[in-house]
């Protein structure tokens, strides 16, 4: 049977028609996410939810014209961010994305994120929905007609089904913050310690739960977090694989049973659909670090020549530089690519070190950036218990940065000591959403075996 998977990303909106029997993508449609909006404050990172819906609707329309016999729709997308809804389920605020920095603003001696973490007992970072809501509540920024919050993928499910109240699966609930793995629900008591009412947040339902149907009768399932969806859409064997995803951000993800050891410092434990959890280490800059370097080179070229040059031309030149013999050894540069800080230290910034009179060369700078991007994620892998690390036999790469850069893949394989495998399809999150619909519909037995359907 055929399933549509929608991925509402930060920079793009993608949809696929996936045949779960054949394990193949039959059609793909994508649009650049044009919903970004300027905020009133420098720390705001906002998008227009209605603009996102119109683009998602256009993607859906194109896919259904090509394949009218759709058996189910799954949705995934950017995690952590929230928007406000009124009692009819209409958006009454912008989407405050996962990149929003209001939680890093100071509340006396602490940031809002630090204060909320102290009050609730949960480790929370700026960009998490509960932190954004806490800041807005403290500063009287919640729209007067608002009565609940949801993620942007949850909102797309509302628009598809005509629901008035959102449902949320555990993957998104954990991404919002103050979610208890033991209770399998938001921790109402912890929220109350900070003055937050649990009623603002949606009811939690198991991944793969049907949320409703479209006007044409197609089942729509509760949305899945993009990290978990990407894992589902990339990995055949969830028990022995580490996934490296480098796109706008960067993530290292590895599955383990729910009764595993304590979570290593700096990593998060995120619910995995169907059971177990993902241990996730996130780099906020990720592939954006390489984009920062491209912008620097482009500005130098334009300043010197006075002629415009495209980003594609500069990226191609950078890739040629990285492949030169002079970039493959010798006195290398050390680049820390934490240009947007970390979740634990949002004020931290990147560095370029080890500069000598001989090595401050563009090719070594390119390689240093690529190496630094992988090193930040590999450091999370090194923090995992030895029993987990030694069980890994496969390294899978996903995300635009991984796909488009040979040297980045080689660097990842070198640091992890494993050959890197890249899925034949580039729409990992959308495929994971489609597989969620296939599990929810009963065609696929479980989330544990869903990866076996990948071609």
N, C-alpha and C positions, 0 to 999 in steps of 0.2 A: 504494500500500500504506500501511498505518497503522503508525505507530511511537509508542511511549511515550517521552517525555522526562521524566526526574525531576531536579528541582533541589533539592539539600539546602542551603538557605540558612541563614544565621546566625539569622534571625528568622522564617523561614517555610519550609515544605516544600511544593513545588508539583509537580504532574504534569500533562502534557497528552497527548492523543492527537492526533497531527499526521498529516494525509494529505499525503504528499510529492508525490502526483500533482496534487492540487487546490491545494496550497499553503495549506491551511486548518487551523485548530485545530478539531477536532470535539468535544472535551470537555476540561474543566479541573477539577482537584480540588486543593484547597490546605488546609493546616492551619498554624496558628501553631506555630512551633517552641517546644515547652514543655520542652525538655531542659536548660535552663540549671541549673547546680548551683553552690552556694557552695563556695569553696575555703578552705583553711586559711590562705592568705596573701592580702594585699590585691592583689598583682599577678597573681593567678590568674584566668583566664577559662576556665571549664570547661563542658562539656556532657556529657550521658549518651548514649553511642553506642547503647545498647540501646533507650533511649526514642526516639531518632531513628529507628532501624530500625522500631519498632512503628508510628510515625506514617507512615513511608514505605510500609510494607506496607499500611496502611489506605488510603492514597492509591492505590496500585497496584490494590488489590482493587476499589475503586470504579470506576476507569477500565476494568478488564477486565470488570466486570459489564456495562458499557455497550457495550464493544467487545471481544468475545472473539477477533476475528480480527486479532491483533497480529503483525506481522512481525519486530519487533525492539525492544529496549529500550536506550536511551542514558541515561547518568547524568552529572550535573555537580553542582557544589556548591562550598562555601567552600574556598578554597585555603589553603595555608601550614600549617594546623594538622595535628596528628598524634594518633594514639592507638596504644597498644601491643597486640600480639596474642601469643597463645601459639602453640605448634606446631600446634594444631588450627585456627587461624584465628579463635579466639574473642577478643573484646575483654577485656583485663585491666586497663584503665586508663580514666579519663575521656578525652574528646576535649579536648586542649589547643588552643584555637581560635587563629585568626590574631590575635585581640586580646590574647592572653596577653602579659604584660609581664615575664616572668622574665628574658628576655634583656637587659633594661635594668638589671637589678641589677648591683651593682659586684663585680668580681673584682679586688681590689687597686685599681690606678689606672684600670683599664679596665672597661667593661661586658662581660658575657659575649659579647654580639654583637660588640663591637669586638675582643675577644681571639680569637674564632673566625675573624673576618674576617682578622686579621693572620696567624694560623696557616695558613689555607687559601689565602689570596690571592683569595678571593671576597668581594664586598660583601654582607654579611648583616645582617639586621635582626631585632629582637625580634619574635616571632610566627612566624618561619620555622621549619619543623619541625626542621631540623638544629640550629638554635640552641636550641630547646626540649630536644631530645635531649641536646645537649652540657651544658646546665645540669643536667638530671636525672641524667646520668651523673656529673658532677662532685660532685653533692650526694647521691648514693646514693638517688635517688628513683624509679629504674626498678623496676617490679614484678619480683619474683624469677622469676615464670613467663614473663616476656616474652622474646621472641626476635626480633621484627621490628616495624616500624612501618608505618603506611599513613595515608592521608587518610580522612576520613569518607565521601566518595563511593566511594573504593576499597572501604571496608568494606561499603557497601550492595551493591556488585557481588559481594563474597564471599557475603553473605547470600542474594542472589538466585540464585547459581549453585552454592552449596555448596562452593566452592573452600576450600582450607586455606591456600594461600599467595597473597598479593595480587599483582596486576600493576598497573603504573603507566604512564601515557602521559607523553610529554615535557612537556606543559603542567603537570601536577602535579609532576613531578620538578623542574622549574625553580623551581616555587613553594616546594618544600621547601628548596632551597638546595644549593650545591656540585654543580650539574648543568653539564656541559660541552656546549655546543652543537656543538663540533667532534667530540667523542667520541660524542655522542648517548647519554650515559649519565652516571651519577654519577661524579664524579672520585675514584676510590678512593685515588689517591696523595695528593691534597690532604686528603682525610678522614683518612688515616693520620697526616699531620703534626699533627693535633689529637688523635690517639688514638682516632678513631672508626672502627669496623669497617664496611666497605661492606655486609657481609652483613645488617646491620640493615634495609637499605632494599630495596624490592621490585625485581624485574626490570622493565626498561623496555621497553615495546612501543609500536609506532606507534599514533597516534590512529586509531580506527576498527577496531582489532584485536578480534576476538571473544574474550571472556574465558571463555565457557561458555554454558550454557543453563539456563533455569529448569526446575523439575520438570515443567512442561508442555511443554517443548521449545522455548521462545521464546529466540532468540539474545540474549545480553547482551554489550555491548561495553565495553571499558575506559573508565573515566570520563574526563571532560574538565574542565579547570579552568574555573571559572565566568566568568572574564574572557573567555577565548577562546570559550566557549559563547555568552555574551551577544553578542559580536561577530558570530558566525555567525548568531544568531537575530535580528539587527537590521539587518544591512548587506547590501544587494544587490551593490554594487560595492566589493570589499575594497580596491581599488587607489587609489581617489580619495576615500575617506570618512574623516572623523574621528568617532569615537564618544565621546560624553560620557555617562557613566553615573553618576548620583547617587542612591544609595540609603542604606543604612547607612553605607557609605563613599563614596568618589568616585574615578572613574578617567577618564583620557583615554587613548584607545587609537587607534593608527594603524598600518596594515600597511606593511611594506617588505620588499624582497628580503633574503635572508640575507646577501648580499654588500654590504650598505649600509655607510654610514660608521660611525665609532665612535659608541657610545651617548652621547647628551648627558648632562651631569651631572644627577643626580636622577631620571633615567628608568631603567627596566628594559627589557631585551630579553627577551621571552618567546617561546618556540617557538609557531609557529602550525601547526595541523594541516594536513598536506599540503605544507608548505614555507613558507619565509619566516619572518618574526617580527613580533610586535607590539611596538612601542615604547609603553611604558605609564608614565604619571605618575599616582601615587596620592595622594589626600588621605585621611588616616586618619579624619578627622572626617566629611567629606562631608555627607550629609543630616542627620547627628546634630547638626551645628551649629545647624540650624534647630529641631530638637527641643529643644535646650538653651534656646533663646530662648523657645519655647512654654512650657516648664516654668517659666521665670522669670516670664513674664506670668501664667500660671495661678496660681502661688503668690501673686503680688501681688493678683490678683482675689479669691482665696479668703481671704487675710489681711484684705482690706478689707471684703468683703461677708459673710464667714462662711458663704457658700453654696458648695456644690460646683459645679464646672464641668468639662465634659469636654474632652479634648484636641481633639476635632473642632470644638467650638464656638470654642476659642481659635484654632485654625488658620484657620477661616473668618474670624474677626475680623482676624487678621493679614493675610490675603489682601486683605480690603477696605481695610485701612490702606495696603498697598503700592500699591493702585490709585488712591489719592487724589491730587489735583493737587499737593498740598504735598509728596508723596513723589517727584515726577517731576523735580525740579530743585533749584536753589538750593544752599545750603551743606550738602553731604552729609557723612555720617560715614564714616570709613575703618575697616573691620573686617577684621582678620586672623583667619580662622576655624581656625587650626591649634591647636585646643584640646586635641588629643591628641598634639601634636608632629608630627614627620615621621619617615619611616623612617630618614633620615640623622641627625636630631636629635630623639630621642624625648623629651628634656626641654624642648623648645621649647614655648611656650604662646601663645595668641592674644592679640589686643589690640584695643581700641576707641580710635581716635584722631580727631583733628580736631574735638574737642568745643568748641563755642563757647557763648555765652549764648543763642544763638538756635536751635541745631540739635539739642539733645538732646531729640528728640521720638520717640515710639514708632514713627511711620510711617517716619522716617528710620533708625531702628535696624533695623526689619524689612528695608528695602531695602539697608542696609549689610551685613547678614548675607547676603542673597541675592547681592549683588555680590561679597562676599568669597569665597563658595563657588565662584563661577565664576572669579574672578581667580586663585585658587590653581591651578586646573587649566589656565587659559589661559597661565599662566606657563610650564608645561611645553611647551605648543605653541610658544611663542616661542623655546624653546631648540632646537627642531628645525632641521636644516639648511634653508636657503631653498628648495632644490630640492624637498624633501618638502612644505613648507608651501604652495608655489605649485602643487603638483599636486593639492591638495585642492579639490574642487568641491562637496562635500556634507557637511553637519553633521547627524548623527543623535543624538537624545537617547533615553536609556533610564533606567529606575529610577523608583521611586515618587515621589521628590522632583521629578523632571523632569515626570512625568505630572500631578501634582496641583497644580502651581503655574504659572500663566500668566506671572507676573512673572519667575520664574526662567528660563523658556524665552526670554522676551523679552531678558533680560539676557545669556544665552548667545549669542543671535543677534547682539546688538549688539557684544559683545566679539570674536566670531569673524568678524563681517562676512559671515555666511551665514545664510539662513533655516534654521530648525531643523525637521527632519522627525522625527516620532515614529512608531514602528511601530504598526499597528492593534492588535496584540496586546501585552499587558503581561507575558507570560511568556517574555521573550527567552531567558533561560538554558535553560529547559526545551525551548523550540523548537530551540535550538542543540544540545542533547543528542539530541533526536529526529533532527535532520539528521545528526548523527554516526552514528547507527544506520543511517540511510538510505544514507550513504556506505559504511559498513562492509558493508551488505547488497548493495551494487552497484546499487541503484536510481538513486542520484545519482552522477554521474561522478566528482566530485572535491569537495574542500572549497573549492576556488577558485570553483567554479560553484554551490555549495550555496545561496548567497543568492538566486540567480535563482528558487528555488522558493518564496520568500516571497511571500505574496499582497499 
